[in-house]
């Protein structure tokens, strides 16, 4: 199920320190690839540092950033980018992605803020993404994010996202749950949005749970099981772009590892529908 287009393959899981003690070798092998937030691990030594090193030496890892603030008004943090570059190299990280949002100005905001959907913002963000790729000397992906307001909106979300990908010449981390959340909160058709994404730029997928605040308001928490409509949207994503690598995110309300692995197996089962017995991907209309 591997392809040279993708940095990893199969079904992945986000690694959290809370699951390290229960992560047996057998459980680790039940996951095809792991994802970490580099900000939570850069400079970490001691027991946790040794555990991470042992895992990155044995298993494929990718990184999903939290603090780059790619759309923020402050200059890019060059010192952080250099630390990140060393970390990615030291741990043989297969790939790096970040959120298409911002989280800082004069200090960190501890939340992901929406970038205005405007042509000016497209040029600004695309330029910063190109700078990051030049500094890291690798392509990166940006993730479509959940948002609850669209200040200064002059473009549709899908047009803004596609324009950034094109102008920055970067890749996409497709978050299926975020499409579902936004489609409910902003009242658009999730499948139509999905079909307008450039499949050739998608490098891997996130799937996660959320919190239903009201009938017309969902909060993207990553603190619950994935619900059936999101699983169905993931299947539609596979129909659009192929059964590409997909990772389960769970950030809090962590269940036992065995329960997380069951959701990883759901991903793998959905992917298996798109491959024949030789491992070649089946072409679906």
N, C-alpha and C positions, 0 to 999 in steps of 0.2 A: 504493500500500500504506500510505498514511498515514491517520491518524485523529486527530481532535481529542482523543481520550481519552489519547493517548500523547505524551510530550515529543519523541520522535524516531521514526524508522521504519527498518525493514529490519534489516540485519546489521551489528553494530559490532565494534570491537576496542579492547582496553585499550592506551593509549599508554604506552610505556616509553622512557626516555631512550636505552636501548641500540639502539632501532630508528630513532632520529631521523636518523642519518646516511644510512641506506639508504631513507629515506622520500621517494621521488620524488613529484612531483605526480600522476603516473599511478597510483602505488600508493595514495596518499592518497584518490584519487577511487574506488578499488575498495572503500572502506569507507563505509557509509552514515552512521555516527556513531562518535565516539571517546569513551572514558572515561578520566579521570585521577583519581588520589588527590590532593585539594587540598593535603594536608600536604606532598606532595613538590614542590609548585610555588609555594605562597604565599611571596612575598618573593624568588623566584629572579629574578635579572637576567642581564645578560651575554648570551652566545650562546644559552643554553637559554631564557632569558626571551623573547628576540626570536623564537626558533623557535616557542615556544608561542603567542605573540601572533599570529604570521602564520597559524598553523593555526586558532586559535579565531575569527579574523576570516573564515575561508573555509568552515569545516566545523562541523556541529552537535557540541557537546560536552556531556557530562554528568559529574558528579562523584560519586565513591564514597568516602566518608570512612573513615579508619582509626583515628582517635584520640578521637572524641567520647565514647566510653565511656558509651553511653546507659544501661547498666544498672549502672554503677559506684556505689560508696558515696560517693565524693567529690562535692562540688557541681559542677554543670556549669561548664565553663571559659568564662565570659562573654567574656573578652578574645579567646579563639580564635574564638568564634562571631561576634564583630564583624569580625575579620579575614576569616573565611570569607565573611561576607555581602558584604563589599567585593569579594573575589575573584570570587565568583559573578556579581556585577553587572558588574565590569570586563571579564570575559571572556565575557559573554552566555551563561553556562552554562544549559542548558535545564532541568536537573533535578539534585537532590541526594539521595543515599541514604546510609544507614549500616548497620552490622551490629547485629542484635539480640543484643548481647552486651556485655561490658565488658572494658577493657584497662588500667585504671589504678586506683590508690588513692592511696597516697603515692608517686607516680612511675608511669611506664609499665611494663607487664609484658611488652611485646613479643610478646603472644599474645592471642587472642580467647578469653575465658573464658565459660563458660555461665552464664546467669542461672538461678537456681532456678525450676523450673516450679511456682509457687505463686500463689494469688490475691493475696497481699500484693505479690509481685513484679510482677504485672500492673498493679496500681494505681500502684505506684512508677514503673515504666518508662513507662506511658502518660502520667503527669503530666509526666515529663521530655521526652517526645516533643512534647507540646503546647507546652511552654516553648520548645523548639527551633524549632518551626514559627512560633510567635509572634515570636521574635527574628529569624528569617530572613525572615519575612513571605512564606512560601511553604510549600506542602505538601511533605513529604518521604516517602521510602519507607524501610522497614527490611527488611533481608535475613534470611531464614531461614538460620541458620548451621549448620555442622558442629560436633559436640561429641563428646567421648569419655567423659564421665561426666555424671551428672545428680544432683548433690548436692541434697538436700532436696526431691526431686521429690514433688509431690502432685497434679500434673496431667499429662496426656499432652502431648507436644510440640505436636501439632496444636491441642489445646484452648488451650494457653497462647498460641500464635502468633495464633490467631483472636481470642482475648480482648483481646490487646494492640492488634491492628488496629482492633477495634471501639471500645474505650474511648478510644484515642488519636485516633481518626478520622484515621488516616494511611494511606499506601499500602504496597504490598508489592513489593519487588524479589525475584522468585522465582529462587532458585539451584537449578537442576535437578540439578547435580552434588552439591550438599549433601544433597538428598533421597536420592539414590542412596547416597551414602556413609553417611548415618545409617541408611538402611534395612538395610544390610548389618551395620553395627556394632551396631545396637540391635534387629535382627531384626523389622522390620515391613515391610508391603507398601507399596512406594514409590508404586504407582499409586493405592491407596486413600487414602494421605496426600494425593496431588496432587488427587484429586477432591474433597477436603474443603476445599480452599482457596477463598476468595472471588474468583472470576475478575474481578469488577468492580473490585477493588482493585489488581490486578497492573498495574504500569506498564512494566516491562521485565524481561527474563530474563538471567541469567548461565548460561553453560555453560563447563565447564573439565575439565581432566584431573586425575588423582590418582595416588597410589602405593599399590599393593596390598602391604601389610606381611605379611598372612597371609590365609588363606581367609576368616576372619571379622573381619578388621581392615583398614580402608582409611584412609589418611591423606590429608586434603585439602590437596594441595600446590600446585596450579596450575602444576605443573612438567612436564607430559606432555601428549601428544595426548589428545583426547577419545575415549573408548572406545565401542564399538557399543552396549552397554546404556544408556549415557547419551544417545546420539543417539536411541535408540528412546524413552527416557523424554521427551526433548524433543518428539518427535512426539506423544506422548500429552498433553503439556502444551498443544500447539497444538489438539488435539482438545477439550480442556477449556476453554481460554480464548481460542482464536483465535491466529493467527500474529502475535503481538505482537513488538515490537522485542527482539532477542536479541543479546547481546554475548559474544564469546569472551574469556576471561581466560587470560593466560599470564604468570606472574610471574618465573620463572627457568627455566634450561635452555632459553633462548630459541633456537629454530631460526631459519634465515634468514626474512626477512619473506615471501618467496614461499610458504613452507610455512604460515605463519600465515594468509596470504590464501586458501590452499586450504581451510582449515577454515572461514573466513568464508564461502566459496562453498558449503560444505556446508550451513551455516545458511540461506543464501539459497535453495538448492535445496529444502530442506525447507519453507521458508515458501511457495515458489512453488506448492506443491501445494494451497494453501488459498486461492488467488486465481484468478478467471477472467480472460479476456483483457482485460476492461475495467478490471481492477485492483480489482474488488469482491470482498470476502471471501466464499468459499463457505461455506454453513452445513452443518456435518457433525453427525451424531448422536453 
